[in-house]
Amino acid sequence: MAILISVLIFVGIVVGLARLLGESSVDISEDQSSMVKCIECNVYFPALEARKTSRGWICKDH
């Protein structure tokens, strides 16, 4: 019984360390990484920095 408890504790420690040292996931969806073109100046920029209008995408300068 003591061996079983020791194994479970060891597995718990290993799983805990794996979670602490593992890579954190980064969610990059298509919307976040896509580039759009400003309808005013024809410059491409990330969609996160854009403003969507009824005519199309506009950069922050317009």
TAZIQUI-V133596 format. One record per pair of residues at least 12 apart in sequence whose C-alpha atoms are under 6 Angstrom apart, sorted by the first residue. I is the first residue (numbers start at 0). GAP is how many residues later the second one is. D is the distance in Angstrom with one decimal. If there is no record, write none. Layout:
I_GAP_D + I_GAP_D
This chain:
33_13_5.9 + 34_12_5.5 + 37_19_5.2 + 37_20_4.6 + 37_21_5.5 + 38_19_6.0
